[in-house]
Amino acid sequence: MLNHRNDIDGLRAVAVLSVVLFHLGLCNSGFLGVDIFFVISGYLITNIISQEIEDNKFTFANFFMRRIRRILPLSVCISFIALLGGVTWMLPDDLENLAQSVVATNFFANNLLQVVTTKNYWDVVNEFKPLMHTWSLAVEEQFYLFFPFAMALGIRIFKRGVWVPLALTTFATWMVTNISGMPEYLTFYLLPFRIWELLAGGVLASQIGRQRLSYRTLKAAFPFLLVLISGSLEVVGKNFERTFVVIATVAFLASDNTKSPALMHLVANKGLRFIGAISYSIYMWHQVLLAFMRYLYGTQLNIFELTLFAVLLFGFSILTYYAVEQPFRNANSTSNRTVLLFVIVGLVTTTIIGLLVYNRAGVIRNIPELGVSTKKVQRGMHSQYNHRIYDLDRDFQFEDKVKVLVVGNSFARDWANVLQESEMSSKIDISYLFSSEPSAAFSSRISECDVAFFTPPLPETIWRSFSNKIWVIGVKNFGTSNGKFYNSRDSDYYSQTTPIEAEYLDENYRLRIQYGSRYLDYFAKVINENKEVPVFTDDKMFISQDCRHLTQAGARFFSRHFALEIAQIIHNNPANVD
């Protein structure tokens, strides 16, 4: 059996702290800490399997029981706590997403859920997802489901030469990941594109790790790892950045660090070793706490809130390390039957709750400011309101109305809803197109229309050719999450405003200068002297359900604010029949 290595605890500490700092926005490449964990996992698992097979002690039952003891009790607890927080504080769409994540986490599939939903790991909406981070746990769990069988078969066939097929598989999957040109979200989330990192540790454990290298390897590898995860080294492409981290981690694990007391003090001091020991608890807690704090207080946490986060993170991590991790990992204190009973009951309970919440689209209470009622549950009611504009993707229908073409993405559909909610709706015939790419439909409709509304960027050739009939739809933003506003229930609840982020103000200014009077400026209608915009309409309804798109109440709100412009555009058009 592999002797315990204090330096690996230190490396775990570096990995988990880098991930936490990354999610706090304080470490540009801290997400690479997950890659370090993958290499460590592959190294340790392969070493354990190899030595147990060599000693004739390996059984699949014991292997999977150890994995269950190590991973699932804490995972079940965290899922339950996340659900409890979600039910207490979250709005329906967010709670529905959390319910999905709970079920996906329980079935080792949260990475797959991210692939089919958010896709983009870097999207700001992920900051408000308490279980978003369990995608990496799913990757490891999926690896554990097949690797023991493959390793046992490999050792039976190749004996000590098993490192050769492992190395070849590592290189082949690295090639596919880095050279195939697959979309980044696939190479980020899916096991087939992450397995080379786990196998890299496995190659080391199966052969190279039998002879430890000079500690001088560590002397170079450890500082290089710190530079990489800090984001101080410019590397072309995240996949290649991961490659360098994996190589440096393998070098670290291969080093005989004990021959350098100074380096051991640096990487394996008591503080780092303890953080490394509780790293699983830290990892599982950090996103749950951070997501809910951002949901309640906003994305920019102040010093007090950051201090509270740190205290809660280490407090809860220490608590679950001693109250959950340690007892369940110790076969002498907790029997297999007790572990399995706890895990099964926990998985079944959280899965049932998650499915019930999902089945109700996250609606567990009335939220009149969103038009949500427990008596009439409608999944995706706000997105359906936006998507209904797709039904207008057709030729113009009426000769006696002003022909209005709306072109663009979901923000263009927002504007189409504003038009439909306006007093001019009965005078216009709206046709919608998602794209301005050359097509027979676009050519026909842009030529036939009396008025056209486009979301930027607008192709220059189209602007030059049809500028006399084109208006450009403005940008808009109402914060990053309604959670903060929904949970700020005081006397000024419906008077809440939110600052406009600088990037939106800059883009709005640039577009206003570029298109002049042909630019429809949302911000100009509602912005106050502090460069803030309202969150609620005059009739106490959320303007936006996701801080980007308009609710029906929001569309009506802006139809009133743009009433003069809309009326002028329609009345000044020769095609109008009054």
C-alpha positions, 0 to 999 in steps of 0.5 A: 500500500502507498505510504502517506505522503505529506507533500501530496497533502500540501499539493492538494492544499495549493489546488483547492485554494487556487480553485477557491481564489479563482471563484473569488476572482483573485486568481486568474488561472486558479481553475487549473487546481482541478487539473492538479486534483485529476492527476493526483487522483489518477496517481493514487488510484492506480498505485492502490490498484496495482499494489493490491493486485500485486499483493493478491488483496484487490477486489472490486467490491472493496475498491468501490466501497472505499470510493463510496465511503470517500465521496458519497456521504459528504456529497449527499450532505452538500446536496441536501444543504444546497436544496434547503438553501434553494428552497429558502432563498431562490426564485423559480428558474434558479431553484429549478436549475438547482433541482436538476443539478442535485439529481445530476450530481446524485447520478454522477452526471453534472458535467453532462448537465452543464454540456446540455444547458449552460455549456460555457463554464465562464458564463457569469450565471454559473456564479449563482449555481451552488452545485456547479462545481460538482462537474469535476466530481462527476468526471472522477466518478465516471472514471472510477466506474470503468478504470479498475476493470481496465487496470485489472485486465491490463495488469493481467495481460501486460504485467509490469508493462501495463504502463505502456498501454496507459502511456499510449492511451494518455498520449492518444487522448491528449492528442484528441483533446488538444488537436481535434478542434472540438468545442471548448465546452466539450473538452472542458466537461467530458471525461473522454477529454479529461481522462488523459490527466487522470491517466498521466498520474496512472502512468507515473504510478504504474512505472515511473513512480517506482523510482523517485526522481531527485528532489531538484525536479520538485524545485523546478516543478512547484514554482512552475505550478504556482506561476501557472495557476496564478495566471502570470504565464501567458499560454496559448489556449486553455488546453495547452495551459492544462498540459503544462500543469499536468506535466508539472504535477507529474514531476512533483509527484515523481520527486523524492521531496524528503531529501530537501527539508527546506522544500518539504517545509514549504510544501508540507508544513502543518498548515498546508497539510491540514488544508490538504486533508480537509480539501474535499470538504473545502471544495464541496462547500466553497461554491455552495457558500459563494453562490448563495452569498452572491445570490443574497448580497450581489457579485461584488462582496465587500470585506465583511462578506468575504471575511464571513465567507472565509469563516463559514468555509473553514468552519463548515469544512472542519466540521464536515471533515470530522463529523462526516468524512472521517467517521464514514471513511473509517471501517472500524467505526462505521460499518459498510451497512451503515454507510450504504444505508446513509448513502442510499437514503440520502440519494433517494431523498434528495433525488425525490425532492429534486424531481418534485421541485423540478416537476413544479418548475421550481414554483413552491410559493407565489411570486406576484412580482414575476406573475408566478402562482402555485395554482398555475405552474408554467415551466419557462413562462418567461422564455416562452414569452420571448420565444413566441416571436419565432412564430412571426418568422413569416412573410408579411401578411397585411397590405394595410399595415406598416410592415415591420421587420425585426432582425436579431437574437433574443434581444431583438425578440424582446423589442418585438414584444415591446412593439406588440405591447405598444399602442401601435400594435394594431397598426403594424405587421411584424415579421421576424428573422433571427439572422441577417445572413444573405438568404432569399427570405432576408432579401425579400423582407428587407426590401418589402418592409417599411421599417426594420429593427436590428440588434447590433452588430449590424453589417455595414453593407446592410446599414449603407443600403437601408439606413433610411428604414433601419433603427438599431435596438439598444443594449440593456442590463438589470444586474446579474441576478434577481436573487439579491433584489428578491431577498431584500424585502424592506419598505423600499423593496419595489424602489430598488435600483441596480448599477449598470456595469461599465462595459454596458455603459461603454457599449451603449455610448459607442452605439449611440454615437455610431447610429445617432437618432436611429439608436433606441436607447433603453438606458436613457429612458430609465437611468438615474443620476447615479447611473442606476436602473430600476429593477421593478416596473411602476406596477411592481413587477420585475422588468426582467426575469434573468436581468437581461431579457424582458418579462411581459411586464417589462415589455409593457413598461418599455412600450410606455417609455418608448411610446413617443418614438414608436408612434413617430416611427409608425406615423411618419411612415408613408405606408401607415393607414391612420 
